[in-house]
Amino acid sequence: MTSITNTISIAASNTPHVEPGWNRFYRVSGAAALLAVLVALTDMILTFLPAGAEQPGTMTAVDWFHLFQNNWFFGLRNLGLLPNILTLLLLVPLFLSLYMIHQRTQQPLAATAVILSILGTTIYLANNAAFPMLALSLKYTTAVTESQRALLLAAGEAILARGEDFTPGAFPGFFLNEMATIAMAWLMLQGKIFSKATAYAGLLAGIALLVFTIWATYIPVGFGVSMLVAMIGGISSLVWYILTSRKLFQMSAQARSE
């Protein structure tokens, strides 16, 4: 009798629970995850274009100003608009949904993952150089004296030092978000609501991207090799988004039918 009771208890704990009113939000989160996939695929395609990729920390402020003058979209993209800014914003509802799914059984870890995600996103957006550099590049174009241009270049270098992707200024935002992914994927593995494939994809994505971030930020050699690690992390992220999105849509549909 005791073993039967325990079996029922374990089965109940692994049954997805949808809080009242959250089924629509789960659909929104699933859609956001799919949009993150679209953003990532678009970014991968743009990488192979002539202005699509530069090794972090190799361009000066004047190089960025010239890129913005020639192609403002690639300037924004190469400073993190795609995929980092858009992806991080799209992942906020996803992490909130995963918190709600697991908060009854594993609230401390679920809350930690969400806090890390929100902190990392906030820090990254606050420090990101994309839009400040766009504004400075416009002023640089219209500057009429060398002293004005020198001041704008100095301001540009300061902004790049604070928020260019894969430089020490941007590291805290990336680090916190990648730790959030690892924590949430570990939570999914322990919670057994999502498949093991989903959880392992999230773990591989978080670990690979964390390794790449440390490598690209602090190790000045082997950038080409580090891109292979980034590719592993990127593909694993796509798998994680897709599998997680599918489960969220399933849970939302189940809640509507009950």
PyMOL commands that set and color helices and strands:
alter all, ss='L'
color gray80, all
select helices_A, chain A and resi 2-13+23-47+61-70+72-127+130-142+146-163+171-191+196-218+223-257
alter helices_A, ss='H'
color red, helices_A
deselect
rebuild
show_as cartoon
